[in-house]
Every structure is written in C-alpha cells, then in structure tokens.
C-alpha cells in the first residue's frame, strides 16, 4: 500500500471514531470524552489535508518545480500541528467551564466501552502507518500516525479517568483529565510544528545516511588521483539530495572522468534509498570556493 492508501484509511477511521466518541460524550455528558471526540475531528481534518499534500508531493518535476514537489508533505505536518494546538485550546476552555459548573456523569460504562473500541481502531492504524512512514520516509504519513498515537493515549487517559469517577464519585476528575489531555496534545502539536519547520529549512541528511555516503566515497577515494570535497546534502520529503566535487587528474579524458562519476553516483544512490547525487568534475589542481570574493572575478 502507498501512503495515499493509508491516509484514505485514516480518513475512514476518523469518521468512525468521531461517531463512536460523540455517542460516548452524548450518553455520559463527560467533558473529557468531548475533548477526545474533538481530537478525532482534528484527526479527520489532518488526514484529509495530508492526503492532498501527499498527492501533490507525488507529482513529477515540472518547469516551475524542477526538483519536484516533495516538500509539500511538510505543509501537512505544520497544518496538523496548528489543528492540534487549536483543539487543545478548545479543550482547555471546555474543561474550565465544567470545573466552574460541574455536572454528574451518566452511563459511564457505555462511554468507556465506546472509547476503548475507538482507541483500538486508532492504535492498530497508527502502528501500521508509522511502519509505512519510516519505510517511505513520508513526513505527512508520520505526522498523521503520530497524531493517531496521541489520540490513543488520550483515549486511554480518558478511560482511566472515567473509571476513577465511577469508583470514587469525584466529578472533578473529569475536567482535570480534560486539562491533562489538552496539555498532552498541545505538546504533540508543538512537536509537529517544529518538525515541519525543520523540514522546510533544508536540513542535512541524517547521521546514518551521511555515514553511508562517506563509506561509498572512501571506496573510490585514491590519495593521488581521486578526492572528494564540498559535500553538501539536504532532505526534501521522501527525497534526499547530495552535491559534491570530485577531483581527478587533468590528463584524463572526459569520457573516462564521466564514466567514473556515473559509477560514484550510482553507488551513492544504491547506498541511500531516495538519494539524488550530483557530482561536479574538477582537476586535482583546481579548487572551487563558495561565498568567496574570488568567485566574482
């Protein structure tokens, strides 16, 4: 299954859990269950937006976007983060109102049962989505999966709190639990916003991928004929990019140099899935300078 298929499944699951949690809130009158239902509504909006962004990111490069549309996935993570933060604020407002005007809960057992069912659905889907996100290196899919995991923990906390209300009769546990839920999802929202910003800032490859790159270059490096420098990398959604200079003897023919460059590029792209390597050829006695006034001469 591709990322879009998982996100379509996420949309369908969000619709089911919204119905279950809304029913649980309607039967019990619990503000913590209302908070849980609101988070599922956010899940739905986030999954729909993520599906749109994944579809956009999969489009091939064009004249206006020669490097592709891969960064569209980061907008999905940022959007989900904004939705989560907005939901947390709404939950805190509702919890404060219930704290001021407490109401007895009804049919708590039914509400707990419905919350457990919805949590199981979200948990199974989140586990599958997170595995696929790591396989595809999809920021949108990972963002949606982590949001679902947050929802699972939210539902688990709500269930524990409602059982506590049933056992003790302490009605104040319900709004207190809603506050805890809000703070938890607020933390996740901030995390998603930070990850989205990092992706848009062209961060370098992760340490493991860079180590693989260095291992490949070491295989081709020769102290007197081949050397590499000015290695720069960046990540854009599911794609990785690396640029570097390869120095070789000036007496080599262009055909020989190009053949070796092709071998290095192929080895790099085989070592790091999703990598696009670009290598500039230079003679051994020529050095390129970045951000140097001599480049303007």
C-alpha positions in Angstrom: 0.0 0.0 0.0 1.2 3.5 -0.8 1.0 6.5 1.6 -2.2 7.8 -0.1 -4.0 4.4 0.6 -3.1 4.6 4.3 -4.3 8.2 4.5 -7.6 7.2 2.9 -7.9 4.5 5.5 -7.1 7.2 8.2 -10.0 9.4 6.9 -12.4 6.4 7.1 -11.2 5.5 10.6 -11.5 9.1 11.8 -15.1 9.2 10.6 -15.9 6.0 12.6 -14.2 7.2 15.8 -15.9 10.6 15.6 -19.3 8.8 15.6 -18.2 6.5 18.5 -16.7 9.2 20.7 -19.6 11.7 20.0 -22.0 9.0 21.0 -20.0 8.3 24.2 -20.0 12.0 25.0 -23.7 12.3 24.4 -24.5 9.4 26.7 -22.3 10.4 29.5 -22.0 14.2 29.4 -18.3 13.9 30.0 -16.2 16.8 29.1 -13.1 14.6 28.7 -15.0 12.4 26.2 -16.0 15.6 24.4 -12.3 16.6 24.3 -11.5 13.1 22.9 -14.2 13.5 20.2 -12.8 16.9 19.3 -9.4 15.5 18.8 -10.8 12.8 16.4 -12.4 15.7 14.4 -8.9 17.2 14.2 -7.7 13.8 13.0 -10.2 13.8 10.2 -9.2 17.3 9.0 -5.5 16.5 9.3 -5.9 13.2 7.4 -7.7 14.9 4.5 -5.1 17.7 4.3 -2.3 15.1 4.4 -3.9 13.1 1.6 -4.0 16.2 -0.5 -0.4 17.1 0.2 0.9 13.5 -0.4 -0.9 13.5 -3.8 0.8 16.9 -4.6 4.2 15.6 -3.4 4.0 12.6 -5.7 3.7 14.7 -8.8 6.7 14.7 -11.1 9.0 17.7 -11.5 7.8 20.4 -13.9 9.2 23.7 -15.3 8.3 25.6 -12.1 9.4 22.9 -9.7 12.4 21.2 -11.4 13.3 19.4 -8.1 9.8 18.0 -7.6 7.1 18.8 -5.1 8.4 16.7 -2.2 8.3 19.4 0.4 4.5 19.6 0.2 4.4 17.0 2.9 5.9 19.4 5.4 2.9 21.7 5.0 0.8 18.7 6.1 2.7 18.3 9.3 2.5 22.0 10.0 -1.2 22.1 9.3 -1.8 19.2 11.7 0.2 20.9 14.4 -1.9 24.0 14.1 -5.1 22.0 14.3 -3.9 20.1 17.4 -2.9 23.4 19.1 -6.4 24.8 18.3 -8.1 21.7 19.6 -6.0 21.9 22.8 -7.2 25.5 23.5 -10.8 24.5 22.9 -10.5 21.5 25.3 -8.9 23.7 28.0 -11.8 26.2 27.6 -14.4 23.4 28.0 -12.6 21.9 31.0 -12.5 25.3 32.7 -16.3 25.8 32.2 -17.1 22.3 33.5 -14.8 22.9 36.5 -16.9 26.0 37.3 -20.2 24.2 36.6 -19.8 20.5 37.5 -22.4 18.0 36.3 -22.9 14.4 37.2 -21.9 11.8 34.6 -24.3 9.2 33.2 -23.9 5.8 31.5 -20.2 5.9 32.2 -19.8 2.2 31.3 -21.2 2.7 27.8 -18.9 5.7 27.3 -15.8 3.7 28.4 -16.7 0.8 26.1 -17.0 3.1 23.1 -13.8 4.9 23.9 -11.9 1.6 24.1 -13.2 0.5 20.7 -12.2 3.8 19.1 -8.8 3.6 20.7 -8.2 0.1 19.4 -9.1 1.2 15.9 -6.7 4.2 16.1 -3.9 2.2 17.7 -3.9 -0.5 15.0 -3.9 2.0 12.2 -1.3 4.2 13.8 1.1 1.2 14.2 0.7 0.3 10.6 1.1 3.9 9.4 4.2 4.6 11.4 5.9 1.5 10.0 5.0 2.6 6.4 6.1 6.2 7.1 9.6 5.0 8.1 9.7 2.8 5.0 8.7 5.6 2.6 10.3 8.4 4.7 7.0 10.3 4.4 6.6 13.3 6.7 2.9 13.6 6.1 2.3 9.9 6.9 4.4 10.1 10.0 2.7 13.2 11.2 -0.7 11.6 10.8 0.5 8.4 12.5 1.9 10.3 15.5 -1.3 12.3 15.8 -3.2 9.0 16.0 -0.8 7.7 18.6 -1.6 10.8 20.6 -5.3 10.1 20.2 -4.7 6.6 21.6 -3.0 7.9 24.7 -5.7 10.5 25.1 -8.5 7.8 24.9 -6.6 5.6 27.4 -6.3 8.5 29.8 -10.0 9.3 29.5 -10.9 5.7 30.1 -8.8 5.6 33.3 -10.2 8.9 34.5 -13.8 7.8 33.9 -13.2 4.6 35.7 -11.9 6.7 38.6 -15.0 8.8 38.6 -17.1 5.6 38.7 -15.1 4.2 41.6 -14.8 7.4 43.7 -17.7 9.6 42.6 -15.2 12.5 42.3 -16.8 14.6 39.5 -13.8 16.9 39.4 -11.7 14.2 37.9 -13.5 14.7 34.6 -12.4 18.3 33.9 -9.0 17.6 35.4 -8.5 14.8 32.9 -9.6 17.0 30.1 -6.9 19.5 31.1 -4.3 16.7 31.0 -5.5 15.6 27.6 -5.2 19.2 26.3 -1.7 19.6 27.6 -0.6 16.3 26.1 -2.0 17.0 22.6 -0.6 20.6 22.8 2.9 19.1 23.3 2.3 16.9 20.2 1.1 19.9 18.2 4.3 21.9 19.0 6.4 18.9 18.1 4.7 18.6 14.7 5.2 22.4 14.0 8.9 22.1 14.9 9.4 19.1 12.6 7.6 20.9 9.8 9.8 23.9 10.2 13.0 21.8 10.3 12.0 20.1 7.0 11.4 23.4 5.2 14.8 24.7 6.3 16.7 22.1 4.2 18.4 20.1 6.9 21.3 17.8 6.1 20.9 14.0 5.8 20.7 12.1 9.0 23.9 10.7 10.5 23.4 7.2 9.3 22.9 8.3 5.7 25.9 10.5 5.8 28.0 7.6 7.1 26.8 5.5 4.2 27.8 8.4 1.8 31.3 8.6 3.3 31.7 4.8 3.1 30.9 4.9 -0.6 33.3 7.8 -1.3 36.0 6.0 0.7 35.8 3.1 -1.8 36.5 5.4 -4.7 39.0 7.8 -3.0 42.7 7.5 -4.0 45.4 9.6 -2.4 47.0 10.7 -5.8 44.2 10.5 -8.3 40.7 10.8 -6.8 39.5 13.0 -3.9 36.1 14.5 -2.9 35.2 17.8 -1.2 32.5 20.4 -0.8 30.0 17.7 0.2 26.5 19.2 0.9 23.3 17.4 1.5 19.6 18.2 2.1 16.3 16.5 2.7 13.0 17.3 0.9 10.2 15.0 1.9 10.9 11.5 0.7 13.8 12.5 -1.4 17.4 13.1 -0.4 19.9 15.3 -2.4 23.7 15.5 -2.2 26.1 17.6 -4.1 29.9 17.3 -4.1 33.1 17.9 -6.1 35.2 15.0 -7.4 38.8 15.9 -8.3 40.9 13.8 -10.7 44.0 14.1 -12.9 43.6 16.8 -15.6 45.1 14.4 -18.2 42.2 12.1 -18.0 39.8 12.1 -21.0 36.3 13.5 -20.5 34.9 10.0 -21.2 36.9 8.4 -18.5 36.0 11.0 -15.9 32.3 10.9 -16.8 32.3 7.1 -16.5 33.8 7.2 -13.1 31.4 9.9 -12.0 28.5 7.8 -13.1 29.8 4.9 -11.1 30.1 7.0 -7.9 26.6 8.5 -8.4 25.1 5.0 -8.9 26.9 3.7 -5.8 25.7 6.6 -3.7 22.1 6.2 -4.8 22.2 2.5 -4.1 23.6 3.0 -0.6 21.0 5.7 0.4 17.4 5.0 -0.9 15.7 8.0 -2.4 19.0 9.9 -2.9 19.8 12.1 -5.9 23.5 12.7 -6.3 25.1 15.5 -8.4 28.8 15.5 -8.8 30.9 18.3 -10.4 34.2 17.2 -12.0 37.3 19.2 -11.3 41.1 18.7 -12.0 43.2 17.8 -9.0 45.0 21.2 -9.0 41.7 23.3 -9.2 39.7 24.2 -6.2 36.3 25.7 -6.1 35.4 28.3 -3.5 31.9 29.1 -2.0 31.0 32.5 -0.7 34.4 33.8 -1.7 35.1 37.2 -3.4 37.3 35.4 -5.9 34.2 33.6 -7.3 33.1 37.0 -8.6 36.2 37.7 -10.6 
